[in-house]
Amino acid sequence: MARKPRPLSVALQGGGAHGAFTWGVLDRLLEDGRFDLRAVSGASAGAVNAAALAHGLRVGGADGARETLAAVWTEIGGSGFSSAFLAGDDEDPSLGMVAKAAQMMMAGLSPSQLNPWKFDPLREALEEHIDFEGLQGDKRAIDIYLAATDALNGRMRIFTRDEISADAVLASACLPQVSQPVVINDRPYWDGGYSANPPLLPLMDSSAEDVLVVLIVRTEHETVPETSSQIEAREAEFAFISGFLRETEMLAAATKRAMDSRWPFVGSLEKRLRRMRWHVIRGNEVTGELNPESRMIAHAPFLESLHNAGRAYADDWLAETAAVIGRTTSANLATFEQLASA
């Protein structure tokens, strides 16, 4: 007799094209069938994956989610860079000389000058493959929490399932260097990675007490950067990981306090913190070795290679750790280092 799928929430980091790694992870988890996905949080590319996952599950279950994720990422890859503008190989591309020259020529232009017609292939992919209105009205659909950053005050804004739209996903994925702010209800938004990458606190309201975090931004380095380009790349990484690290450290401290609490000083929050179990797939071990420029390169063969890597890492996680879901935490909440395996 087949075992009933175990409840699980997923938290999906953003990182531009590197989000295709997370596509691969989700593809393998959905194929495996051991989990009942109850909630998803995401920022930037993680928000794209979250929206595709939620829509696909709603209309076609696990197979529908796999199909929607593949359709969205295939369209993203088809509208991205031609190999004529790239250097390196398909598994670790960088910008070629022509693309770098064009980039330098346009460095002083604002996003509105770079794209006055507001051409946005990501919007087209989202609107073609995701029924946002259907998601909003369906209380049986997976819970969704997408992070964006208010461009006027830097505060995090969480868009829930009732508020989800193409604009909400685009706000979460809006890099201010290349895109104009996405305005929703008279507020301009930038990429959610600046404030939460991905948000974890909302997942504590989910009916699942296990959370799998898919990391694609490096959390540790072995050396200090020296050149200007290396320093700039490190600054960009810190900008997209600092909010997440603060949140994990805060949650870890609150969980320890909850574990140390004794009746009658245990409230509902302490009880919930005690029950939460945290898990991780560290895709940053793959993406951290890539050229930083590759985050901006939506090249179909590159995306496919990341998808394959994500599937392989998920396959290893399923074999080594998945059995502890529902039983114990397998990752240190403060550092997300592996603690337990099956």
Disulfide bonds with the S-S distance in Angstrom:
none
